[in-house]
């Protein structure tokens, strides 16, 4: 009985955490929020029924990530990112459509000379 109650508590904490995690529609198939809502939630339910202690530890890790626990623990001197403000001002840069275009354009010298791709 107590185990069932603990599973319900874990699942409700997970649902609350997932609702707050945004899903970016422009990153279909590559978005962390989407992954958490679809795939991870199902696996977490299975894990919670099999091993509640392990599921609680995984949930605590997600909550730390969500609360920026490690950002405060390991503070940086400067806030740097690979894409910087460029991605924030131009969200299309990291969109799936633009990434597909870039993949299609990047051909090797052999592919450009022969007009076909080698597989």
MARRO-605480 format. One record per atom (N, C-alpha, C, O, CB): residue number from 1; atom name; x, y, z. Coordinates in nm, 2 decimals. Glycine has a CB too. Layout:
residues N
seq | atom | c1 | c2 | c3
NUM | CA | X | Y | Z
...
END
This chain:
residues 119
seq | atom | c1 | c2 | c3
1 | N | 0.08 | -0.12 | 0.00
1 | CA | 0.00 | 0.00 | 0.00
1 | C | 0.09 | 0.13 | 0.00
1 | O | 0.06 | 0.22 | -0.07
1 | CB | -0.09 | 0.00 | 0.12
2 | N | 0.19 | 0.13 | 0.08
2 | CA | 0.28 | 0.24 | 0.09
2 | C | 0.36 | 0.26 | -0.04
2 | O | 0.38 | 0.37 | -0.08
2 | CB | 0.37 | 0.23 | 0.21
3 | N | 0.39 | 0.15 | -0.10
3 | CA | 0.47 | 0.15 | -0.22
3 | C | 0.38 | 0.21 | -0.34
3 | O | 0.43 | 0.29 | -0.42
3 | CB | 0.51 | 0.01 | -0.27
4 | N | 0.25 | 0.18 | -0.34
4 | CA | 0.16 | 0.23 | -0.44
4 | C | 0.15 | 0.38 | -0.42
4 | O | 0.14 | 0.46 | -0.52
4 | CB | 0.03 | 0.17 | -0.43
5 | N | 0.14 | 0.43 | -0.30
5 | CA | 0.13 | 0.57 | -0.27
5 | C | 0.26 | 0.64 | -0.31
5 | O | 0.25 | 0.76 | -0.37
5 | CB | 0.10 | 0.60 | -0.12
6 | N | 0.37 | 0.58 | -0.29
6 | CA | 0.50 | 0.64 | -0.33
6 | C | 0.51 | 0.66 | -0.48
6 | O | 0.56 | 0.76 | -0.53
6 | CB | 0.62 | 0.56 | -0.27
7 | N | 0.46 | 0.56 | -0.55
7 | CA | 0.46 | 0.56 | -0.70
7 | C | 0.37 | 0.68 | -0.75
7 | O | 0.41 | 0.75 | -0.84
7 | CB | 0.41 | 0.43 | -0.76
8 | N | 0.25 | 0.69 | -0.68
8 | CA | 0.17 | 0.80 | -0.72
8 | C | 0.23 | 0.94 | -0.70
8 | O | 0.21 | 1.03 | -0.78
8 | CB | 0.03 | 0.79 | -0.65
9 | N | 0.30 | 0.95 | -0.59
9 | CA | 0.36 | 1.08 | -0.56
9 | C | 0.47 | 1.10 | -0.66
9 | O | 0.49 | 1.22 | -0.71
9 | CB | 0.42 | 1.07 | -0.41
10 | N | 0.55 | 1.00 | -0.69
10 | CA | 0.66 | 1.02 | -0.79
10 | C | 0.60 | 1.06 | -0.93
10 | O | 0.65 | 1.15 | -0.99
10 | CB | 0.74 | 0.89 | -0.80
11 | N | 0.50 | 0.99 | -0.97
11 | CA | 0.44 | 1.02 | -1.10
11 | C | 0.37 | 1.16 | -1.10
11 | O | 0.38 | 1.23 | -1.20
11 | CB | 0.33 | 0.92 | -1.13
12 | N | 0.32 | 1.21 | -0.99
12 | CA | 0.26 | 1.34 | -0.99
12 | C | 0.37 | 1.45 | -0.99
12 | O | 0.36 | 1.55 | -1.05
12 | CB | 0.17 | 1.36 | -0.86
13 | N | 0.48 | 1.42 | -0.92
13 | CA | 0.60 | 1.51 | -0.93
13 | C | 0.65 | 1.52 | -1.07
13 | O | 0.69 | 1.63 | -1.12
13 | CB | 0.71 | 1.47 | -0.83
14 | N | 0.66 | 1.40 | -1.14
14 | CA | 0.71 | 1.40 | -1.28
14 | C | 0.61 | 1.48 | -1.37
14 | O | 0.66 | 1.56 | -1.45
14 | CB | 0.72 | 1.26 | -1.33
15 | N | 0.48 | 1.46 | -1.35
15 | CA | 0.39 | 1.53 | -1.44
15 | C | 0.40 | 1.69 | -1.42
15 | O | 0.39 | 1.76 | -1.51
15 | CB | 0.24 | 1.49 | -1.41
16 | N | 0.41 | 1.73 | -1.29
16 | CA | 0.43 | 1.87 | -1.26
16 | C | 0.56 | 1.93 | -1.33
16 | O | 0.56 | 2.04 | -1.38
16 | CB | 0.43 | 1.90 | -1.11
17 | N | 0.66 | 1.85 | -1.32
17 | CA | 0.79 | 1.89 | -1.38
17 | C | 0.78 | 1.90 | -1.53
17 | O | 0.83 | 1.99 | -1.59
17 | CB | 0.90 | 1.79 | -1.34
18 | N | 0.72 | 1.80 | -1.59
18 | CA | 0.71 | 1.79 | -1.74
18 | C | 0.62 | 1.91 | -1.79
18 | O | 0.65 | 1.96 | -1.90
18 | CB | 0.65 | 1.66 | -1.78
19 | N | 0.51 | 1.94 | -1.72
19 | CA | 0.43 | 2.05 | -1.76
19 | C | 0.50 | 2.18 | -1.77
19 | O | 0.47 | 2.27 | -1.86
19 | CB | 0.31 | 2.07 | -1.67
20 | N | 0.60 | 2.20 | -1.68
20 | CA | 0.68 | 2.33 | -1.68
20 | C | 0.79 | 2.33 | -1.79
20 | O | 0.85 | 2.43 | -1.81
20 | CB | 0.73 | 2.35 | -1.55
21 | N | 0.82 | 2.22 | -1.85
21 | CA | 0.93 | 2.21 | -1.94
21 | C | 0.88 | 2.24 | -2.08
21 | O | 0.79 | 2.17 | -2.13
21 | CB | 1.00 | 2.07 | -1.94
22 | N | 0.92 | 2.35 | -2.14
22 | CA | 0.87 | 2.39 | -2.27
22 | C | 0.91 | 2.29 | -2.39
22 | O | 1.02 | 2.24 | -2.38
22 | CB | 0.91 | 2.53 | -2.31
23 | N | 0.82 | 2.28 | -2.48
23 | CA | 0.85 | 2.20 | -2.60
23 | C | 0.86 | 2.30 | -2.72
23 | O | 0.76 | 2.37 | -2.75
23 | CB | 0.75 | 2.08 | -2.63
24 | N | 0.97 | 2.30 | -2.80
24 | CA | 0.98 | 2.39 | -2.91
24 | C | 0.93 | 2.32 | -3.04
24 | O | 0.99 | 2.22 | -3.08
24 | CB | 1.13 | 2.43 | -2.92
25 | N | 0.82 | 2.37 | -3.10
25 | CA | 0.77 | 2.30 | -3.22
25 | C | 0.86 | 2.30 | -3.34
25 | O | 0.85 | 2.22 | -3.43
25 | CB | 0.64 | 2.36 | -3.25
26 | N | 0.96 | 2.40 | -3.34
26 | CA | 1.05 | 2.41 | -3.45
26 | C | 1.16 | 2.30 | -3.45
26 | O | 1.23 | 2.28 | -3.55
26 | CB | 1.11 | 2.54 | -3.46
27 | N | 1.17 | 2.23 | -3.33
27 | CA | 1.27 | 2.13 | -3.32
27 | C | 1.21 | 1.99 | -3.31
27 | O | 1.24 | 1.91 | -3.22
27 | CB | 1.36 | 2.16 | -3.20
28 | N | 1.11 | 1.96 | -3.39
28 | CA | 1.04 | 1.84 | -3.39
28 | C | 1.13 | 1.72 | -3.40
28 | O | 1.21 | 1.71 | -3.49
28 | CB | 0.93 | 1.83 | -3.50
29 | N | 1.13 | 1.63 | -3.30
29 | CA | 1.21 | 1.51 | -3.30
29 | C | 1.35 | 1.53 | -3.23
29 | O | 1.42 | 1.43 | -3.20
29 | CB | 1.24 | 1.47 | -3.43
30 | N | 1.38 | 1.66 | -3.20
30 | CA | 1.51 | 1.68 | -3.13
30 | C | 1.50 | 1.76 | -3.00
30 | O | 1.60 | 1.81 | -2.95
30 | CB | 1.60 | 1.76 | -3.23
31 | N | 1.38 | 1.78 | -2.96
31 | CA | 1.35 | 1.87 | -2.84
31 | C | 1.35 | 1.79 | -2.71
31 | O | 1.28 | 1.69 | -2.71
31 | CB | 1.22 | 1.95 | -2.86
32 | N | 1.41 | 1.84 | -2.61
32 | CA | 1.42 | 1.77 | -2.48
32 | C | 1.28 | 1.77 | -2.42
32 | O | 1.24 | 1.67 | -2.36
32 | CB | 1.52 | 1.84 | -2.39
33 | N | 1.21 | 1.88 | -2.42
33 | CA | 1.07 | 1.88 | -2.36
33 | C | 0.98 | 1.78 | -2.43
33 | O | 0.90 | 1.71 | -2.36
33 | CB | 1.01 | 2.02 | -2.38
34 | N | 0.99 | 1.77 | -2.56
34 | CA | 0.91 | 1.67 | -2.63
34 | C | 0.95 | 1.53 | -2.59
34 | O | 0.86 | 1.44 | -2.57
34 | CB | 0.92 | 1.69 | -2.78
35 | N | 1.08 | 1.50 | -2.58
35 | CA | 1.13 | 1.37 | -2.54
35 | C | 1.08 | 1.33 | -2.40
35 | O | 1.03 | 1.22 | -2.37
35 | CB | 1.28 | 1.37 | -2.54
36 | N | 1.08 | 1.43 | -2.31
36 | CA | 1.04 | 1.41 | -2.17
36 | C | 0.89 | 1.37 | -2.17
36 | O | 0.85 | 1.28 | -2.09
36 | CB | 1.07 | 1.53 | -2.08
37 | N | 0.81 | 1.45 | -2.24
37 | CA | 0.67 | 1.42 | -2.24
37 | C | 0.63 | 1.29 | -2.30
37 | O | 0.53 | 1.23 | -2.26
37 | CB | 0.60 | 1.54 | -2.31
38 | N | 0.70 | 1.25 | -2.41
38 | CA | 0.65 | 1.13 | -2.48
38 | C | 0.73 | 1.00 | -2.43
38 | O | 0.67 | 0.91 | -2.37
38 | CB | 0.68 | 1.14 | -2.63
39 | N | 0.86 | 1.00 | -2.45
39 | CA | 0.93 | 0.88 | -2.42
39 | C | 0.97 | 0.86 | -2.28
39 | O | 0.94 | 0.75 | -2.22
39 | CB | 1.06 | 0.88 | -2.50
40 | N | 1.02 | 0.96 | -2.21
40 | CA | 1.07 | 0.94 | -2.08
40 | C | 0.96 | 0.92 | -1.98
40 | O | 0.98 | 0.84 | -1.88
40 | CB | 1.15 | 1.07 | -2.04
41 | N | 0.84 | 0.98 | -2.00
41 | CA | 0.73 | 0.96 | -1.90
41 | C | 0.69 | 0.82 | -1.90
41 | O | 0.66 | 0.76 | -1.79
41 | CB | 0.61 | 1.05 | -1.94
42 | N | 0.68 | 0.75 | -2.01
42 | CA | 0.64 | 0.61 | -2.01
42 | C | 0.75 | 0.52 | -1.95
42 | O | 0.72 | 0.43 | -1.87
42 | CB | 0.62 | 0.56 | -2.16
43 | N | 0.87 | 0.55 | -1.98
43 | CA | 0.98 | 0.47 | -1.92
43 | C | 0.99 | 0.49 | -1.77
43 | O | 1.02 | 0.40 | -1.69
43 | CB | 1.12 | 0.50 | -1.98
44 | N | 0.96 | 0.61 | -1.72
44 | CA | 0.96 | 0.65 | -1.58
44 | C | 0.85 | 0.57 | -1.51
44 | O | 0.88 | 0.52 | -1.40
44 | CB | 0.95 | 0.80 | -1.56
45 | N | 0.74 | 0.56 | -1.57
45 | CA | 0.63 | 0.49 | -1.51
45 | C | 0.66 | 0.34 | -1.49
45 | O | 0.64 | 0.28 | -1.38
45 | CB | 0.50 | 0.50 | -1.59
46 | N | 0.73 | 0.28 | -1.59
46 | CA | 0.77 | 0.14 | -1.57
46 | C | 0.88 | 0.13 | -1.46
46 | O | 0.87 | 0.03 | -1.39
46 | CB | 0.83 | 0.09 | -1.71
47 | N | 0.97 | 0.22 | -1.46
47 | CA | 1.08 | 0.22 | -1.36
47 | C | 1.02 | 0.24 | -1.22
47 | O | 1.07 | 0.18 | -1.12
47 | CB | 1.18 | 0.33 | -1.39
48 | N | 0.92 | 0.33 | -1.20
48 | CA | 0.86 | 0.36 | -1.07
48 | C | 0.79 | 0.23 | -1.02
48 | O | 0.79 | 0.21 | -0.90
48 | CB | 0.77 | 0.47 | -1.08
49 | N | 0.73 | 0.16 | -1.11
49 | CA | 0.67 | 0.03 | -1.06
49 | C | 0.77 | -0.07 | -1.03
49 | O | 0.74 | -0.16 | -0.94
49 | CB | 0.57 | -0.02 | -1.16
50 | N | 0.88 | -0.08 | -1.09
50 | CA | 0.98 | -0.18 | -1.07
50 | C | 1.07 | -0.14 | -0.95
50 | O | 1.10 | -0.23 | -0.86
50 | CB | 1.07 | -0.20 | -1.19
51 | N | 1.12 | -0.02 | -0.95
51 | CA | 1.22 | 0.02 | -0.85
51 | C | 1.20 | 0.17 | -0.81
51 | O | 1.24 | 0.26 | -0.88
51 | CB | 1.37 | 0.00 | -0.90
52 | N | 1.12 | 0.19 | -0.71
52 | CA | 1.08 | 0.33 | -0.67
52 | C | 1.20 | 0.41 | -0.62
52 | O | 1.20 | 0.53 | -0.64
52 | CB | 0.98 | 0.32 | -0.56
53 | N | 1.30 | 0.35 | -0.56
53 | CA | 1.42 | 0.42 | -0.52
53 | C | 1.50 | 0.48 | -0.63
53 | O | 1.54 | 0.60 | -0.63
53 | CB | 1.51 | 0.33 | -0.43
54 | N | 1.52 | 0.40 | -0.74
54 | CA | 1.59 | 0.44 | -0.85
54 | C | 1.51 | 0.55 | -0.93
54 | O | 1.57 | 0.64 | -0.98
54 | CB | 1.62 | 0.32 | -0.95
55 | N | 1.38 | 0.53 | -0.94
55 | CA | 1.30 | 0.63 | -1.00
55 | C | 1.30 | 0.77 | -0.93
55 | O | 1.30 | 0.87 | -0.99
55 | CB | 1.15 | 0.58 | -1.01
56 | N | 1.30 | 0.76 | -0.79
56 | CA | 1.31 | 0.88 | -0.71
56 | C | 1.44 | 0.96 | -0.74
56 | O | 1.45 | 1.08 | -0.74
56 | CB | 1.29 | 0.85 | -0.57
57 | N | 1.55 | 0.88 | -0.75
57 | CA | 1.68 | 0.94 | -0.78
57 | C | 1.68 | 1.01 | -0.91
57 | O | 1.74 | 1.12 | -0.93
57 | CB | 1.79 | 0.84 | -0.77
58 | N | 1.62 | 0.94 | -1.02
58 | CA | 1.62 | 1.00 | -1.15
58 | C | 1.53 | 1.13 | -1.15
58 | O | 1.57 | 1.22 | -1.22
58 | CB | 1.56 | 0.90 | -1.25
59 | N | 1.43 | 1.12 | -1.08
59 | CA | 1.34 | 1.24 | -1.07
59 | C | 1.41 | 1.36 | -1.00
59 | O | 1.39 | 1.47 | -1.04
59 | CB | 1.21 | 1.21 | -1.00
60 | N | 1.48 | 1.33 | -0.89
60 | CA | 1.56 | 1.44 | -0.83
60 | C | 1.66 | 1.50 | -0.92
60 | O | 1.69 | 1.62 | -0.91
60 | CB | 1.63 | 1.38 | -0.70
61 | N | 1.72 | 1.42 | -1.00
61 | CA | 1.82 | 1.47 | -1.10
61 | C | 1.75 | 1.56 | -1.20
61 | O | 1.81 | 1.67 | -1.23
61 | CB | 1.89 | 1.35 | -1.17
62 | N | 1.64 | 1.52 | -1.25
62 | CA | 1.56 | 1.61 | -1.34
62 | C | 1.52 | 1.74 | -1.27
62 | O | 1.53 | 1.85 | -1.33
62 | CB | 1.44 | 1.54 | -1.39
63 | N | 1.48 | 1.73 | -1.15
63 | CA | 1.44 | 1.85 | -1.07
63 | C | 1.56 | 1.95 | -1.05
63 | O | 1.54 | 2.07 | -1.06
63 | CB | 1.38 | 1.82 | -0.94
64 | N | 1.68 | 1.89 | -1.03
64 | CA | 1.80 | 1.97 | -1.02
64 | C | 1.83 | 2.04 | -1.15
64 | O | 1.87 | 2.16 | -1.15
64 | CB | 1.92 | 1.89 | -0.97
65 | N | 1.82 | 1.97 | -1.26
65 | CA | 1.84 | 2.03 | -1.39
65 | C | 1.74 | 2.15 | -1.42
65 | O | 1.77 | 2.25 | -1.47
65 | CB | 1.83 | 1.93 | -1.50
66 | N | 1.61 | 2.12 | -1.38
66 | CA | 1.51 | 2.22 | -1.40
66 | C | 1.53 | 2.34 | -1.32
66 | O | 1.50 | 2.45 | -1.36
66 | CB | 1.37 | 2.16 | -1.37
67 | N | 1.58 | 2.33 | -1.20
67 | CA | 1.59 | 2.44 | -1.11
67 | C | 1.73 | 2.51 | -1.12
67 | O | 1.76 | 2.61 | -1.05
67 | CB | 1.58 | 2.40 | -0.96
68 | N | 1.81 | 2.47 | -1.22
68 | CA | 1.94 | 2.53 | -1.25
68 | C | 2.03 | 2.51 | -1.12
68 | O | 2.11 | 2.60 | -1.09
68 | CB | 1.93 | 2.68 | -1.28
69 | N | 2.02 | 2.40 | -1.05
69 | CA | 2.10 | 2.38 | -0.94
69 | C | 2.25 | 2.38 | -0.97
69 | O | 2.33 | 2.44 | -0.90
69 | CB | 2.06 | 2.24 | -0.88
70 | N | 2.29 | 2.31 | -1.08
70 | CA | 2.43 | 2.30 | -1.12
70 | C | 2.48 | 2.44 | -1.17
70 | O | 2.60 | 2.46 | -1.16
70 | CB | 2.45 | 2.19 | -1.22
71 | N | 2.40 | 2.52 | -1.23
71 | CA | 2.44 | 2.65 | -1.27
71 | C | 2.48 | 2.73 | -1.16
71 | O | 2.58 | 2.81 | -1.17
71 | CB | 2.33 | 2.72 | -1.35
72 | N | 2.41 | 2.73 | -1.05
72 | CA | 2.45 | 2.80 | -0.93
72 | C | 2.57 | 2.74 | -0.86
72 | O | 2.65 | 2.81 | -0.80
72 | CB | 2.34 | 2.81 | -0.83
73 | N | 2.58 | 2.61 | -0.86
73 | CA | 2.69 | 2.53 | -0.80
73 | C | 2.82 | 2.56 | -0.87
73 | O | 2.93 | 2.58 | -0.80
73 | CB | 2.66 | 2.39 | -0.79
74 | N | 2.82 | 2.55 | -1.00
74 | CA | 2.94 | 2.57 | -1.08
74 | C | 2.92 | 2.70 | -1.16
74 | O | 2.91 | 2.69 | -1.29
74 | CB | 2.97 | 2.45 | -1.17
75 | N | 2.93 | 2.81 | -1.10
75 | CA | 2.91 | 2.94 | -1.17
75 | C | 3.02 | 2.97 | -1.27
75 | O | 3.14 | 2.94 | -1.24
75 | CB | 2.90 | 3.06 | -1.06
76 | N | 2.98 | 3.03 | -1.38
76 | CA | 3.08 | 3.07 | -1.48
76 | C | 3.12 | 3.21 | -1.47
76 | O | 3.04 | 3.29 | -1.41
76 | CB | 3.02 | 3.04 | -1.62
77 | N | 3.24 | 3.25 | -1.51
77 | CA | 3.28 | 3.39 | -1.51
77 | C | 3.20 | 3.47 | -1.62
77 | O | 3.15 | 3.58 | -1.59
77 | CB | 3.43 | 3.40 | -1.54
78 | N | 3.18 | 3.41 | -1.74
78 | CA | 3.11 | 3.47 | -1.84
78 | C | 3.01 | 3.37 | -1.90
78 | O | 3.03 | 3.25 | -1.90
78 | CB | 3.20 | 3.51 | -1.96
79 | N | 2.89 | 3.42 | -1.94
79 | CA | 2.79 | 3.34 | -2.00
79 | C | 2.82 | 3.33 | -2.15
79 | O | 2.80 | 3.42 | -2.22
79 | CB | 2.64 | 3.39 | -1.97
80 | N | 2.86 | 3.21 | -2.19
80 | CA | 2.89 | 3.19 | -2.33
80 | C | 2.81 | 3.07 | -2.38
80 | O | 2.78 | 2.98 | -2.31
80 | CB | 3.04 | 3.17 | -2.35
81 | N | 2.78 | 3.08 | -2.51
81 | CA | 2.71 | 2.97 | -2.57
81 | C | 2.76 | 2.96 | -2.72
81 | O | 2.81 | 3.06 | -2.77
81 | CB | 2.56 | 2.98 | -2.57
82 | N | 2.75 | 2.84 | -2.77
82 | CA | 2.80 | 2.82 | -2.91
82 | C | 2.73 | 2.92 | -3.01
82 | O | 2.79 | 2.99 | -3.09
82 | CB | 2.78 | 2.68 | -2.96
83 | N | 2.60 | 2.92 | -3.00
83 | CA | 2.52 | 3.01 | -3.09
83 | C | 2.50 | 3.15 | -3.04
83 | O | 2.47 | 3.24 | -3.12
83 | CB | 2.39 | 2.94 | -3.12
84 | N | 2.52 | 3.17 | -2.91
84 | CA | 2.51 | 3.30 | -2.85
84 | C | 2.37 | 3.36 | -2.88
84 | O | 2.27 | 3.29 | -2.88
84 | CB | 2.61 | 3.39 | -2.91
85 | N | 2.37 | 3.49 | -2.89
85 | CA | 2.24 | 3.57 | -2.91
85 | C | 2.19 | 3.55 | -3.05
85 | O | 2.07 | 3.57 | -3.08
85 | CB | 2.26 | 3.71 | -2.88
86 | N | 2.27 | 3.50 | -3.14
86 | CA | 2.23 | 3.48 | -3.28
86 | C | 2.11 | 3.39 | -3.29
86 | O | 2.02 | 3.41 | -3.36
86 | CB | 2.35 | 3.42 | -3.36
87 | N | 2.12 | 3.28 | -3.21
87 | CA | 2.01 | 3.18 | -3.22
87 | C | 1.88 | 3.24 | -3.15
87 | O | 1.77 | 3.20 | -3.20
87 | CB | 2.05 | 3.05 | -3.15
88 | N | 1.90 | 3.32 | -3.05
88 | CA | 1.78 | 3.38 | -2.99
88 | C | 1.71 | 3.48 | -3.08
88 | O | 1.59 | 3.49 | -3.08
88 | CB | 1.82 | 3.45 | -2.85
89 | N | 1.79 | 3.55 | -3.15
89 | CA | 1.73 | 3.65 | -3.24
89 | C | 1.68 | 3.59 | -3.37
89 | O | 1.59 | 3.64 | -3.44
89 | CB | 1.84 | 3.76 | -3.27
90 | N | 1.74 | 3.48 | -3.41
90 | CA | 1.70 | 3.41 | -3.54
90 | C | 1.67 | 3.27 | -3.51
90 | O | 1.76 | 3.18 | -3.54
90 | CB | 1.81 | 3.43 | -3.64
91 | N | 1.56 | 3.23 | -3.46
91 | CA | 1.53 | 3.09 | -3.42
91 | C | 1.52 | 3.00 | -3.54
91 | O | 1.54 | 2.88 | -3.53
91 | CB | 1.40 | 3.09 | -3.35
92 | N | 1.51 | 3.05 | -3.66
92 | CA | 1.50 | 2.97 | -3.78
92 | C | 1.64 | 2.90 | -3.81
92 | O | 1.64 | 2.79 | -3.88
92 | CB | 1.47 | 3.05 | -3.90
93 | N | 1.75 | 2.95 | -3.75
93 | CA | 1.88 | 2.89 | -3.77
93 | C | 1.89 | 2.75 | -3.72
93 | O | 1.94 | 2.66 | -3.79
93 | CB | 1.99 | 2.98 | -3.71
94 | N | 1.83 | 2.72 | -3.61
94 | CA | 1.83 | 2.59 | -3.55
94 | C | 1.71 | 2.51 | -3.58
94 | O | 1.69 | 2.40 | -3.52
94 | CB | 1.85 | 2.60 | -3.40
95 | N | 1.62 | 2.55 | -3.67
95 | CA | 1.50 | 2.48 | -3.70
95 | C | 1.53 | 2.36 | -3.79
95 | O | 1.63 | 2.35 | -3.85
95 | CB | 1.40 | 2.57 | -3.78
96 | N | 1.44 | 2.26 | -3.79
96 | CA | 1.46 | 2.14 | -3.86
96 | C | 1.47 | 2.17 | -4.01
96 | O | 1.55 | 2.10 | -4.08
96 | CB | 1.35 | 2.04 | -3.84
97 | N | 1.39 | 2.26 | -4.06
97 | CA | 1.39 | 2.29 | -4.20
97 | C | 1.52 | 2.34 | -4.25
97 | O | 1.58 | 2.30 | -4.35
97 | CB | 1.28 | 2.39 | -4.24
98 | N | 1.58 | 2.43 | -4.17
98 | CA | 1.71 | 2.49 | -4.21
98 | C | 1.82 | 2.39 | -4.20
98 | O | 1.91 | 2.38 | -4.28
98 | CB | 1.74 | 2.61 | -4.12
99 | N | 1.81 | 2.30 | -4.10
99 | CA | 1.92 | 2.20 | -4.08
99 | C | 1.91 | 2.10 | -4.20
99 | O | 2.01 | 2.05 | -4.25
99 | CB | 1.90 | 2.12 | -3.95
100 | N | 1.79 | 2.07 | -4.25
100 | CA | 1.77 | 1.98 | -4.36
100 | C | 1.83 | 2.04 | -4.49
100 | O | 1.90 | 1.98 | -4.57
100 | CB | 1.63 | 1.95 | -4.39
101 | N | 1.81 | 2.17 | -4.51
101 | CA | 1.86 | 2.25 | -4.62
101 | C | 2.01 | 2.24 | -4.62
101 | O | 2.08 | 2.22 | -4.72
101 | CB | 1.81 | 2.39 | -4.62
102 | N | 2.07 | 2.26 | -4.50
102 | CA | 2.22 | 2.26 | -4.49
102 | C | 2.27 | 2.13 | -4.52
102 | O | 2.38 | 2.11 | -4.58
102 | CB | 2.26 | 2.31 | -4.35
103 | N | 2.21 | 2.02 | -4.48
103 | CA | 2.25 | 1.88 | -4.50
103 | C | 2.25 | 1.86 | -4.65
103 | O | 2.34 | 1.79 | -4.70
103 | CB | 2.16 | 1.78 | -4.43
104 | N | 2.15 | 1.90 | -4.72
104 | CA | 2.13 | 1.88 | -4.86
104 | C | 2.24 | 1.95 | -4.94
104 | O | 2.29 | 1.91 | -5.04
104 | CB | 1.99 | 1.91 | -4.91
105 | N | 2.27 | 2.07 | -4.89
105 | CA | 2.37 | 2.16 | -4.96
105 | C | 2.51 | 2.11 | -4.95
105 | O | 2.60 | 2.12 | -5.04
105 | CB | 2.36 | 2.30 | -4.92
106 | N | 2.55 | 2.05 | -4.83
106 | CA | 2.68 | 2.00 | -4.81
106 | C | 2.71 | 1.87 | -4.88
106 | O | 2.68 | 1.76 | -4.84
106 | CB | 2.71 | 1.99 | -4.66
107 | N | 2.78 | 1.89 | -5.00
107 | CA | 2.82 | 1.77 | -5.08
107 | C | 2.97 | 1.78 | -5.09
107 | O | 3.03 | 1.88 | -5.09
107 | CB | 2.75 | 1.78 | -5.22
108 | N | 3.02 | 1.66 | -5.11
108 | CA | 3.17 | 1.65 | -5.12
108 | C | 3.21 | 1.69 | -5.27
108 | O | 3.12 | 1.71 | -5.35
108 | CB | 3.22 | 1.51 | -5.09
109 | N | 3.34 | 1.71 | -5.29
109 | CA | 3.39 | 1.74 | -5.42
109 | C | 3.35 | 1.63 | -5.52
109 | O | 3.31 | 1.67 | -5.63
109 | CB | 3.54 | 1.76 | -5.42
110 | N | 3.36 | 1.51 | -5.49
110 | CA | 3.32 | 1.40 | -5.58
110 | C | 3.17 | 1.41 | -5.61
110 | O | 3.14 | 1.39 | -5.73
110 | CB | 3.35 | 1.26 | -5.51
111 | N | 3.09 | 1.44 | -5.52
111 | CA | 2.95 | 1.45 | -5.54
111 | C | 2.91 | 1.56 | -5.64
111 | O | 2.82 | 1.55 | -5.72
111 | CB | 2.87 | 1.46 | -5.41
112 | N | 2.99 | 1.67 | -5.62
112 | CA | 2.96 | 1.79 | -5.71
112 | C | 3.01 | 1.76 | -5.85
112 | O | 2.95 | 1.80 | -5.95
112 | CB | 3.03 | 1.91 | -5.65
113 | N | 3.12 | 1.69 | -5.86
113 | CA | 3.18 | 1.66 | -6.00
113 | C | 3.09 | 1.56 | -6.07
113 | O | 3.07 | 1.58 | -6.19
113 | CB | 3.32 | 1.61 | -5.99
114 | N | 3.05 | 1.46 | -6.00
114 | CA | 2.98 | 1.35 | -6.07
114 | C | 2.83 | 1.37 | -6.07
114 | O | 2.75 | 1.31 | -6.15
114 | CB | 3.01 | 1.22 | -6.01
115 | N | 2.78 | 1.46 | -5.98
115 | CA | 2.64 | 1.49 | -5.97
115 | C | 2.56 | 1.38 | -5.90
115 | O | 2.43 | 1.38 | -5.91
115 | CB | 2.58 | 1.50 | -6.11
116 | N | 2.62 | 1.29 | -5.83
116 | CA | 2.55 | 1.19 | -5.75
116 | C | 2.62 | 1.17 | -5.62
116 | O | 2.74 | 1.20 | -5.60
116 | CB | 2.55 | 1.06 | -5.83
117 | N | 2.55 | 1.11 | -5.53
117 | CA | 2.60 | 1.09 | -5.40
117 | C | 2.65 | 0.94 | -5.39
117 | O | 2.59 | 0.85 | -5.45
117 | CB | 2.50 | 1.11 | -5.29
118 | N | 2.76 | 0.93 | -5.32
118 | CA | 2.81 | 0.79 | -5.30
118 | C | 2.76 | 0.74 | -5.17
118 | O | 2.78 | 0.81 | -5.07
118 | CB | 2.97 | 0.78 | -5.31
119 | N | 2.71 | 0.62 | -5.17
119 | CA | 2.66 | 0.56 | -5.04
119 | C | 2.73 | 0.43 | -5.01
119 | O | 2.70 | 0.37 | -4.91
119 | CB | 2.51 | 0.54 | -5.05
END
